[in-house]
Amino acid sequence: MSATAAANRSILWSDRTTPGALMMRADFTTLEFAPHVHDELVIAVTEAGGSSFRSQGIEDHAEPESLLVFNPDEPHSGRVGDHGCWRYRALYLSLPALRDAMADLELSAPQLPYFRDNKICDPGLARRFVSMHRAFEEGESALAKSGALLEGLSELFARHGTPHYRPRNPGDERRIVTSLIEHLAANFSQDVTLSQLAELAGMTAFHVIRCFNRETGLSPHAYLNQLRLREARRLLSVGQRPADVALAVGFYDQSALNRHFRKAFGVTPGQYARALAS
């Protein structure tokens, strides 16, 4: 689902891999938000310009590489700041989706995480949320989107939420990770999900990510992409077209193959194929 507002510019969409979540990308120049609340947990990252907002009786400014977090039912208002523009990305996470994420993160506290400060100056975490948001916008795999969301929420809760959350350390699960690797190798062209891996491993989704990282040095979705790229190189070497290769190995389209291929090898699939043929 997507919706585009006519005034200023904004795009709102949902994703079937994450029920209860909405994503928005906005570029405002004149919009003012009246005092209001959201049913959801709201996380926003400013990419350019900025805004002035009021919440918890305090006025402050949103700036690039800072996060804005509004608790469910927390009144706030805002407007475009002195820069004359406010370009940002936002995630709206419903209470059921938030509880599902807490279960995946093995967060057993009876209450939902609460954020005392609406403005969080954490550039690294802000960049992680932008990367996660782009994964949803660009149609990355279900595994990539779910993993990026859980890793981002884990860091947000651990660093800035109340009560403070610390995930348990991964143990020695080499045999489980080996079985997950075998599953990915046999199904790399499919849209493998994190929940499928969690069910196969008999552990939570976030624990799968942590154990997989510990044993392989890569997240599950990064490992899946390596399998896809390895097969893509083989198919290109026997003369298949990049557009056909993209679909054959499990990427959404050729642009997704191009993006991942270039990040891994520094060239496009077309350049690679031409080099082999020369």
C-alpha positions in Angstrom: 0.0 0.0 0.0 1.3 3.5 -0.8 -0.2 6.9 -0.5 1.2 10.2 -1.7 0.0 13.6 -0.3 -0.5 16.5 -2.7 0.6 19.3 -0.4 4.4 19.4 0.1 5.7 15.9 -0.6 5.3 12.7 1.3 5.0 9.0 0.6 3.4 6.5 3.1 3.5 2.8 2.6 3.2 -0.5 4.5 5.1 -3.8 3.9 3.7 -7.3 4.1 6.8 -8.6 5.8 6.1 -6.4 8.9 2.4 -6.2 9.8 1.6 -3.2 11.9 4.3 -1.0 10.6 4.0 2.1 8.4 6.9 3.9 6.7 6.9 7.5 5.5 9.4 9.6 3.5 8.6 13.3 3.6 10.0 16.5 2.2 8.1 19.5 3.7 8.6 23.2 3.3 5.6 24.8 4.9 3.7 22.1 6.9 2.9 22.6 10.5 1.7 19.7 12.7 -1.0 20.7 15.2 -0.8 19.1 18.7 -1.6 15.4 18.2 -0.8 11.9 19.3 -0.1 8.6 17.6 -1.3 5.2 18.7 2.1 3.9 17.5 5.7 4.3 18.6 7.1 6.9 16.2 10.8 7.0 15.1 11.9 9.6 12.7 15.3 10.6 11.3 16.0 13.9 9.7 18.0 13.7 6.5 18.2 17.4 5.5 17.0 20.7 7.0 15.2 20.4 10.2 12.1 21.0 12.3 11.0 22.6 15.6 8.9 20.5 17.8 7.2 20.6 21.2 6.7 17.6 23.5 6.8 17.0 27.2 6.6 20.7 27.8 9.9 21.2 26.0 10.7 22.9 22.7 13.6 21.5 20.7 14.9 21.1 17.1 15.3 18.0 14.9 18.6 18.0 13.0 20.3 15.7 10.6 21.7 12.4 12.1 19.5 12.8 15.1 16.5 10.6 16.0 13.1 11.8 17.1 11.2 9.2 19.2 7.6 9.8 20.4 6.0 7.3 22.7 2.5 6.0 22.0 -0.2 8.6 23.0 2.4 11.2 23.7 1.2 14.7 22.6 3.5 16.7 20.4 3.5 19.3 17.7 6.0 20.5 15.1 6.8 22.7 12.1 9.5 23.2 9.5 12.5 24.8 11.0 14.5 27.9 10.1 16.2 26.0 7.2 13.0 26.2 5.2 12.8 22.5 4.6 12.5 19.3 6.5 13.3 16.0 4.8 12.9 13.0 7.0 12.1 9.3 7.2 9.7 7.9 9.8 8.6 4.5 11.1 5.3 4.1 12.8 5.2 0.8 14.8 1.8 -0.3 16.2 1.6 -1.7 19.7 1.0 -5.3 18.5 4.0 -5.0 16.2 6.1 -3.5 19.0 5.2 -6.4 21.3 6.1 -8.9 18.5 9.5 -7.2 18.2 10.0 -7.3 22.0 9.3 -11.1 21.9 11.8 -11.5 19.0 14.4 -9.5 21.0 13.7 -11.7 24.1 12.7 -8.5 26.0 10.8 -9.9 28.9 10.1 -6.6 30.8 6.3 -6.3 31.5 6.1 -2.7 30.2 6.9 -1.3 26.8 10.2 0.6 26.4 9.7 4.2 27.3 11.8 7.1 26.0 12.3 10.0 28.4 14.0 12.1 25.7 12.3 12.7 22.4 15.4 13.9 20.7 18.3 11.3 20.6 21.7 12.5 19.4 23.2 9.2 18.2 24.5 9.6 14.6 25.5 5.9 14.2 22.0 4.7 15.2 20.4 7.4 13.0 22.4 6.1 10.0 21.3 2.5 10.9 17.7 3.6 10.8 18.1 5.4 7.5 19.7 2.2 6.0 16.9 0.1 7.4 14.2 2.5 6.0 15.8 2.4 2.6 15.8 -1.4 2.6 12.0 -1.3 3.0 11.7 1.4 0.3 14.0 -0.3 -2.2 12.3 -3.7 -2.0 15.1 -5.6 -0.3 14.5 -9.3 0.7 12.2 -10.1 3.6 15.3 -11.4 5.5 17.1 -8.1 5.0 14.2 -6.0 6.1 13.3 -8.0 9.2 16.9 -8.3 10.3 17.6 -4.5 9.8 14.5 -3.6 11.8 15.2 -5.9 14.7 18.9 -4.8 14.9 17.9 -1.2 14.9 15.2 -1.6 17.6 17.7 -3.6 19.7 20.2 -0.8 19.7 17.5 1.9 20.3 16.0 0.0 23.3 19.5 -0.9 24.8 21.0 2.6 24.5 18.0 4.9 25.0 15.0 3.1 26.3 13.7 2.6 29.9 14.0 0.0 31.3 17.4 -0.6 29.8 17.5 -3.8 27.7 20.5 -6.1 27.2 20.1 -9.1 25.0 21.5 -12.4 26.2 24.9 -13.5 24.8 24.8 -16.1 22.0 26.1 -19.5 23.0 27.8 -22.1 21.0 25.2 -23.0 18.3 27.5 -24.1 15.5 25.4 -27.0 14.5 22.3 -24.9 14.4 24.0 -22.2 12.3 25.3 -24.9 10.0 21.8 -26.2 9.4 20.7 -22.6 8.7 23.5 -22.2 6.1 22.4 -25.4 4.4 18.9 -24.1 4.3 19.9 -20.8 2.8 22.1 -22.6 0.2 19.2 -24.8 -0.8 16.7 -22.0 -1.0 18.7 -18.9 -1.9 16.5 -18.0 -4.9 13.4 -18.0 -2.6 12.3 -15.1 -0.4 13.5 -16.7 2.8 12.2 -15.0 5.9 13.7 -14.5 9.4 10.7 -16.1 11.0 11.3 -19.2 8.9 14.9 -19.4 10.1 13.9 -18.8 13.7 11.4 -21.7 13.4 14.0 -24.0 11.9 16.5 -23.1 14.6 14.1 -23.2 17.5 15.1 -19.8 18.8 13.9 -16.2 18.5 14.5 -14.2 15.3 17.0 -11.8 17.0 18.9 -14.7 18.5 19.3 -16.2 15.1 20.9 -13.0 13.8 23.3 -12.8 16.7 24.4 -16.5 16.5 24.7 -16.3 12.8 26.9 -13.2 13.0 29.0 -14.8 15.7 29.7 -18.0 13.6 30.0 -16.5 10.1 30.8 -12.8 10.5 27.8 -12.0 8.4 24.1 -11.5 9.1 21.7 -14.0 7.6 20.6 -11.6 4.8 24.2 -10.7 4.0 25.1 -14.4 3.7 22.1 -14.9 1.5 23.2 -12.1 -0.8 26.6 -13.7 -1.1 25.1 -17.0 -2.2 22.9 -15.1 -4.8 25.9 -13.1 -6.1 28.0 -16.3 -6.4 25.3 -17.9 -8.5 24.8 -14.7 -10.5 28.5 -14.7 -11.5 28.2 -18.3 -12.6 25.1 -17.5 -14.8 26.7 -14.4 -16.2 29.8 -16.4 -17.1 27.7 -18.7 -19.3 26.1 -15.8 -21.2 22.8 -15.3 -19.4 21.4 -11.7 -19.5 21.6 -9.7 -16.2 17.8 -9.2 -16.2 17.2 -13.0 -16.3 20.0 -13.6 -13.8 18.5 -11.3 -11.3 15.2 -13.2 -11.2 16.9 -16.6 -11.3 19.0 -16.0 -8.2 16.2 -14.4 -6.1 16.7 -10.6 -6.5 13.5 -8.5 -6.9 14.7 -7.0 -10.2 17.8 -6.1 -12.2 18.3 -2.9 -10.3 18.6 -4.8 -7.1 21.1 -7.2 -8.7 23.1 -4.2 -10.0 23.1 -2.5 -6.6 24.4 -5.5 -4.7 26.8 -6.6 -7.4 28.4 -3.2 -7.5 28.7 -3.1 -3.7 30.4 -6.4 -3.6 32.6 -6.3 -6.7 32.9 -2.6 -7.7 31.4 -3.2 -11.2 27.9 -3.8 -12.6 26.8 -7.3 -13.8 26.9 -5.9 -17.4 30.6 -4.8 -17.0 31.4 -8.2 -15.5 29.8 -10.1 -18.4 31.5 -7.9 -21.0 34.9 -8.5 -19.3 34.4 -12.2 -19.5 33.4 -12.1 -23.1 36.3 -9.9 -24.3 
